[in-house]
Amino acid sequence: MNAFANTIARSPARLPFAGLRRHSVSQSAASGGARETVMTAANLFASLACAAALGLAPHAAQARALADASAADMAQGGATGDQGAQGQAQSQAQTPRDQVFAIHGQFTSVLQGVGGFASPYVADNSLDPHEVDVTNDVTLYLGLRPWKGAEIWVNPEIDQGFGMSNTLGVAGFPSAEAYKVGKLNPYFKLQRAFLRQTIALGGAAMQVEAAANQLRATTTANRIVITAGKMGVGDVFDTNKFAHDPRGDFLNWSLVDTGSFDYAANAWGYSYGVAVEWYQGQWTLRAGLFNLSKVPNGTDLESDFGQNAIVIEGERRFTIGGRDGA
């Protein structure tokens, strides 16, 4: 006992407080910070009790310093916990939740005409001079997210009107809103009805903004996208953000899609099929299988892929002068 007492006497401020430790608290563990602070205070009181039992209480200045340190630990733990909770809440607030449903609508009217022109010959499929025609369509874009990463879209539409010369007589026709099935009275068509599933594969997080036929979502740069149902081949392939949608940019058929791209479609430009896209870094590989129409540009589509089109596309994205490609 004398040897133990002499040892304590030589180091009165260290041995009884050997169990006292300072703890750091990460911002992501607010509750852990509180527990660590409680443990620190408990160690302090236990050390004081031990010193009192041995008759070796520390000097008053040391006791006050240790008490202040414990109080600072407690304050820091609480503040750090609060900061962690606030940081987590701010992070959640800055990342919008995936959109669950959407309703968009669009009305498009295109008026086109042609004056007189010289023509060395005239036939049934020629462009007639001195003509003015108009097309009208009203479309709804209805979207729903049934589960994470999935989207269901349907596009009911009412069409009416004619293209010039019933959409004949020009190779690159000046209006992609004109079909070869013009009618004087409005008629209803379900142009799209498809399911899209996005599977994140990792990489940088990215935000997909909301648009017609696209729900807002957070995914990753590397991903797989599967689309199946009734759609346009151009919804997936040969996309270009500057010239791809006649309802928002250029009208000419040869500018909406590549002029030589004679894809599978009925008279309105839609087909049944499935497409898979694989995004990896700056590359994207796409492949799709689609039904052909029974008659070219006809109203009826094959239903069993007896006549079909297989489309394969590779894309490499570039940046020139800090500007992304189309």
RAZIJO-V231913 format. One record per pair of residues at least 12 apart in sequence whose C-alpha atoms are under 7 Angstrom apart, sorted by the first residue. I is the first residue (numbers start at 1). J is the second residue. Records with the same first field share a line. If there is no record, write none. Layout:
BEGIN
I->J ; J
END
This chain:
BEGIN
12->56 ; 58
13->58
16->47 ; 50 ; 51
17->47
19->43
20->40 ; 43 ; 44
21->40
22->40
23->36
25->77 ; 80
27->80 ; 81 ; 83 ; 84
28->84
29->81 ; 84
30->80 ; 81 ; 82 ; 84 ; 85
31->81
33->77 ; 78 ; 81
34->77 ; 78
37->73 ; 74 ; 77
40->70
41->70
98->216 ; 217 ; 218
99->215 ; 216 ; 217
100->144 ; 145
101->143 ; 144 ; 145
102->142 ; 143 ; 144 ; 215
103->141 ; 142 ; 143
104->140 ; 141 ; 142 ; 212
105->139 ; 140 ; 141
106->138 ; 139 ; 140
107->137 ; 138 ; 139
108->136 ; 137 ; 138 ; 247
109->134 ; 135 ; 136 ; 137
110->134 ; 135 ; 136
111->133 ; 134 ; 135
112->132 ; 133 ; 134
113->131 ; 132 ; 133
114->129 ; 130 ; 131 ; 132
115->129 ; 130 ; 131
116->129 ; 130
117->129
125->168 ; 169
126->168 ; 169
127->165 ; 168 ; 169 ; 170
128->165
131->164
132->164
133->162 ; 163 ; 164
134->161 ; 162 ; 163
135->160 ; 161 ; 162 ; 163 ; 178
136->159 ; 160 ; 161
137->157 ; 158 ; 159 ; 160
138->157 ; 158 ; 159
139->155 ; 156 ; 157 ; 158
140->155 ; 156 ; 157
141->153 ; 154 ; 155 ; 212 ; 213
142->154 ; 155
143->213
149->197 ; 198 ; 199
150->196 ; 197 ; 198
151->195 ; 196 ; 197
152->194 ; 195 ; 196
153->193 ; 194 ; 195 ; 213
154->192 ; 193 ; 194
155->190 ; 191 ; 192 ; 193
156->189 ; 190 ; 191
157->188 ; 189 ; 190 ; 191
158->186 ; 187 ; 188 ; 189
159->186 ; 187 ; 188
160->182 ; 183 ; 184 ; 185 ; 186 ; 187
161->182 ; 183 ; 184
162->178 ; 182 ; 183
163->178 ; 179
166->180 ; 182
167->179 ; 180
172->252 ; 253 ; 254
173->252 ; 253
174->251 ; 252 ; 253
175->251 ; 252 ; 253
176->246 ; 251 ; 252 ; 253
177->246
179->267 ; 268
180->267
181->267
191->270
192->230 ; 231
193->229 ; 230 ; 231
194->227 ; 228 ; 229 ; 230 ; 231
195->227 ; 228 ; 229
196->225 ; 226 ; 227 ; 228
197->225 ; 226 ; 227
198->223 ; 224 ; 225 ; 226
199->223 ; 224 ; 225
200->219 ; 220 ; 222 ; 223 ; 224
201->220 ; 222 ; 223
202->220 ; 221 ; 222
203->220 ; 221 ; 222
204->220 ; 221
205->219 ; 220 ; 221
206->218 ; 219 ; 220 ; 221
207->219
221->279 ; 281
222->279 ; 280 ; 281
223->278 ; 279 ; 280
224->277 ; 278 ; 279
225->276 ; 277 ; 278
226->275 ; 276 ; 277
227->274 ; 275 ; 276
228->273 ; 274 ; 275
229->272 ; 273 ; 274
230->270 ; 271 ; 272 ; 273
231->270 ; 271 ; 272
232->269 ; 270 ; 271
233->263 ; 264
238->257
240->326
241->326
242->326
243->255 ; 256
244->256 ; 257
264->290 ; 291 ; 292 ; 309
265->292 ; 293
266->293 ; 297 ; 298 ; 299 ; 300 ; 301
267->297 ; 298 ; 299
271->290 ; 291
272->290 ; 291
273->289 ; 290 ; 291
274->288 ; 289 ; 290
275->287 ; 288 ; 289
276->288
282->316 ; 317
283->315 ; 316 ; 317
284->314 ; 315 ; 316
285->313 ; 314 ; 315
286->312 ; 313 ; 314
287->311 ; 312 ; 313
288->310 ; 311 ; 312
289->308 ; 309 ; 310 ; 311
290->308 ; 309 ; 310
291->303 ; 305 ; 307 ; 308 ; 309
292->307 ; 308 ; 309
END
